[in-house]
Amino acid sequence: MFNTGTTCLVGLVPDMKKPAPEKVSIGFSQPASVYDVRSKRYLGRSAGFEVTVEPGVPCLFALVTEPVARLNLRAPTNSRLGEEIEVRYDAGIADLTSVARVQVLDPEGRELAHYGGNRDIVSGVGTAGFRTALSDPPGRWKVIVTDVISGTRAVAEVEIGR
């Protein structure tokens, strides 16, 4: 168990020598919104749940105060090559602690990993920034931000010119 304040992560590593899947009951001191992080599936709000675990297959669950229903992105609609582009994201949950996966796609749809990566969501908000190179292609770029707990994602488009 790993607690980051209002977000709690619970990991299970079932014994790989078990002969078959088995049901496990997990209980908590108070109700929470529960996600299966690996499958990006919302399990509901409760003080406990039951899950079937496969031998040797790890499970990761996140308990948050409320479901992550949306991500709001704010990004410039236009920019120029070589300029800093800042994207702000907001999950609308004041006490959410999570991680956002940021992907930046050029006009051809190719992901440019050096512009993206994992960024923190603290108190429900976060930022990501990148500066394009002067040699990058101009056109309509996409920034995709995904909350890693819930899988909730949002897309912003930025027209980048010379």
C-alpha positions in Angstrom: 0.0 0.0 0.0 1.3 3.5 -0.9 -0.5 6.6 0.3 0.0 9.9 -1.4 -2.4 11.9 0.8 -5.9 11.5 -0.6 -4.9 9.0 -3.3 -4.1 5.5 -2.1 -2.5 2.8 -4.3 -2.9 -0.9 -3.4 -0.8 -3.5 -5.1 -1.2 -7.2 -5.0 1.3 -9.7 -6.2 -0.3 -13.1 -6.1 1.8 -16.2 -5.5 2.7 -17.6 -8.9 2.7 -21.1 -7.5 -1.0 -21.1 -6.8 -2.8 -23.7 -8.9 -5.7 -21.5 -10.0 -7.2 -18.1 -9.8 -8.7 -17.1 -6.4 -11.0 -14.5 -5.1 -9.6 -11.9 -2.7 -11.6 -9.5 -0.6 -10.1 -6.1 0.1 -11.6 -3.7 2.7 -10.9 -0.1 3.7 -11.8 2.1 6.7 -13.9 4.4 4.6 -15.6 4.4 1.2 -13.6 5.5 -1.8 -13.8 5.6 -5.6 -11.9 2.5 -6.7 -10.0 2.0 -10.0 -8.3 -1.0 -11.4 -5.3 0.9 -12.7 -3.9 -1.7 -15.1 -7.2 -2.1 -16.9 -8.3 1.5 -16.5 -11.6 0.3 -15.1 -13.8 2.1 -12.5 -15.0 -0.5 -10.0 -17.3 1.9 -8.1 -17.5 3.6 -4.8 -17.3 1.4 -1.7 -15.4 0.6 1.5 -14.3 -2.7 -0.1 -14.4 -5.0 -3.1 -13.8 -8.5 -4.3 -11.4 -9.3 -7.1 -10.3 -12.5 -8.8 -6.5 -12.7 -9.0 -4.5 -14.9 -11.4 -1.4 -16.6 -10.1 1.7 -14.5 -10.7 -0.3 -11.6 -12.3 0.1 -8.3 -10.3 -2.8 -6.1 -9.7 -2.8 -2.4 -8.9 -5.8 -0.5 -7.5 -6.2 3.2 -6.8 -8.6 4.7 -4.2 -9.5 8.4 -4.8 -12.1 10.6 -3.3 -14.3 10.8 -6.4 -14.3 9.4 -9.9 -12.1 11.2 -12.5 -14.9 12.1 -15.0 -13.0 14.5 -17.2 -9.8 16.4 -17.9 -9.9 20.0 -19.0 -7.0 21.2 -21.1 -5.9 24.7 -21.7 -3.4 25.2 -24.5 -2.7 27.9 -27.0 -4.5 27.5 -30.3 -1.6 29.0 -32.3 2.2 29.1 -31.8 5.4 29.3 -33.8 8.3 26.9 -34.2 10.8 27.4 -31.4 8.3 28.9 -29.0 7.4 27.4 -25.6 4.0 25.7 -25.5 2.4 25.3 -22.1 -0.5 23.0 -21.5 -2.5 23.2 -18.3 -4.8 20.3 -17.2 -7.4 20.1 -14.5 -9.3 17.0 -13.4 -11.9 19.1 -11.5 -11.1 17.2 -8.2 -9.4 19.5 -5.7 -7.6 16.8 -3.8 -6.6 14.4 -6.6 -3.0 13.2 -6.6 -2.1 11.3 -9.8 0.1 11.2 -12.8 -0.7 12.4 -16.3 0.8 10.8 -19.4 1.5 13.6 -21.9 1.9 12.7 -25.6 2.8 15.2 -28.3 2.0 14.3 -31.9 3.4 16.2 -34.9 1.2 17.0 -37.9 2.0 13.6 -39.4 0.6 11.9 -36.3 4.0 10.7 -35.1 4.5 10.7 -31.3 7.6 12.8 -30.3 8.4 11.2 -27.0 11.1 13.8 -26.1 8.3 16.4 -25.9 6.0 14.4 -23.7 6.3 12.1 -20.7 4.8 11.6 -17.3 3.8 14.7 -15.3 2.3 15.1 -11.9 -1.3 15.9 -11.1 -1.3 17.6 -7.7 -4.5 19.0 -6.1 -6.3 18.0 -9.3 -4.1 20.2 -11.6 -0.9 20.1 -13.5 1.1 21.6 -16.4 3.3 20.3 -19.2 5.5 22.4 -21.5 7.7 21.8 -24.5 9.5 23.9 -27.0 9.5 22.8 -30.6 12.6 22.9 -32.7 13.0 25.3 -35.6 13.4 22.2 -37.8 10.1 20.6 -36.7 7.3 20.5 -39.3 4.8 23.3 -39.1 1.1 22.4 -39.0 -1.6 21.1 -36.6 0.0 19.4 -33.6 -1.9 17.4 -31.0 -1.2 17.2 -27.2 -2.9 14.2 -25.5 -3.1 14.1 -21.7 -4.2 10.9 -20.0 -4.8 10.4 -16.3 -3.0 7.1 -15.6 -5.3 6.0 -12.8 -8.6 6.3 -14.7 -7.6 6.4 -18.3 -9.5 9.6 -18.7 -8.0 11.7 -21.5 -8.3 14.9 -23.3 -6.8 16.3 -26.6 -5.7 19.8 -27.5 -4.7 20.9 -31.0 -2.1 23.7 -31.6 -1.5 25.2 -35.0 2.3 25.7 -35.2 3.6 28.0 -37.9 7.0 29.2 -39.0 
